[in-house]
């Protein structure tokens, strides 16, 4: 009898720990969703307040993509040059 009560106590302890862990995970997910929703509301408010912001953001994104493409080309050139120098040394 005492053994079954002890085992039940252990099961209750494990159940509580599992429950606590599950609640903490759910709370973290809710916090992440709240931050995400807040960012969306902020973005929508900013766009409604300043309609030119959409155009400005698109221009900024285009400039970023051009810069990224240029940097990738330069990286490829540097790689090719370094490989060429390595072959010349051999």
Phi, psi and omega per residue, in radians:
X1 nan -0.806 -3.124
X2 -1.135 -0.607 -3.138
X3 -1.155 -0.737 -3.140
X4 -1.167 -0.630 3.083
X5 -1.150 -0.678 3.118
X6 -1.135 -0.779 3.141
X7 -1.112 -0.702 3.127
X8 -1.115 -0.666 3.087
X9 -1.089 -0.712 3.092
X10 -1.141 -0.735 3.123
X11 -1.097 -0.723 3.106
X12 -1.109 -0.672 3.118
X13 -1.130 -0.773 3.113
X14 -1.130 -0.721 3.135
X15 -1.086 -0.752 3.122
X16 -1.107 -0.745 3.131
X17 -1.113 -0.768 3.104
X18 -1.092 -0.735 3.128
X19 -1.105 -0.779 -3.140
X20 -1.080 -0.763 3.135
X21 -1.118 -0.739 3.123
X22 -1.103 -0.753 3.126
X23 -1.106 -0.733 3.118
X24 -1.095 -0.719 3.110
X25 -1.116 -0.772 3.122
X26 -1.118 -0.687 3.113
X27 -1.108 -0.733 3.121
X28 -1.119 -0.730 3.099
X29 -1.094 -0.715 3.116
X30 -1.126 -0.701 3.102
X31 -1.087 -0.755 3.121
X32 -1.101 -0.743 3.109
X33 -1.131 -0.650 3.121
X34 -1.132 -0.758 3.105
X35 -1.096 -0.782 3.135
X36 -1.038 -0.831 3.139
X37 -1.109 -0.690 3.118
X38 -1.101 -0.717 3.118
X39 -1.120 -0.711 3.122
X40 -1.105 -0.799 3.132
X41 -1.082 -0.742 3.121
X42 -1.065 -0.808 3.137
X43 -1.072 -0.770 3.124
X44 -1.092 -0.734 3.129
X45 -1.123 -0.761 3.141
X46 -1.091 -0.718 -3.133
X47 -1.190 -0.722 3.119
X48 -1.178 -0.619 -3.121
X49 -1.258 -0.672 -3.092
X50 -2.311 1.584 -3.100
X51 -1.045 -0.463 3.132
X52 -1.208 -0.279 -3.124
X53 -1.055 -0.642 3.139
X54 -1.074 -0.795 3.128
X55 -1.125 -0.745 3.136
X56 -1.099 -0.758 3.131
X57 -1.127 -0.674 3.114
X58 -1.132 -0.724 3.105
X59 -1.089 -0.759 3.126
X60 -1.094 -0.738 3.119
X61 -1.119 -0.735 3.110
X62 -1.073 -0.769 3.124
X63 -1.092 -0.725 3.111
X64 -1.071 -0.784 -3.121
X65 -1.141 -0.673 3.079
X66 -1.110 -0.765 3.128
X67 -1.094 -0.758 3.141
X68 -1.084 -0.742 3.122
X69 -1.112 -0.761 3.129
X70 -1.096 -0.759 3.130
X71 -1.105 -0.664 3.117
X72 -1.147 -0.714 3.098
X73 -1.091 -0.779 3.120
X74 -1.076 -0.705 3.126
X75 -1.082 -0.742 3.122
X76 -1.109 -0.713 3.117
X77 -1.083 -0.790 -3.139
X78 -1.101 -0.711 3.099
X79 -1.078 -0.771 -3.129
X80 -1.136 -0.711 3.117
X81 -1.120 -0.765 -3.115
X82 -1.170 -0.604 3.081
X83 -1.198 -0.674 3.117
X84 -1.126 -0.721 3.107
X85 -1.147 -0.657 3.127
X86 -1.133 -0.628 3.137
X87 -1.293 -0.584 3.125
X88 -1.161 -0.636 -3.119
X89 -1.190 -0.486 -3.092
X90 -1.357 nan nan
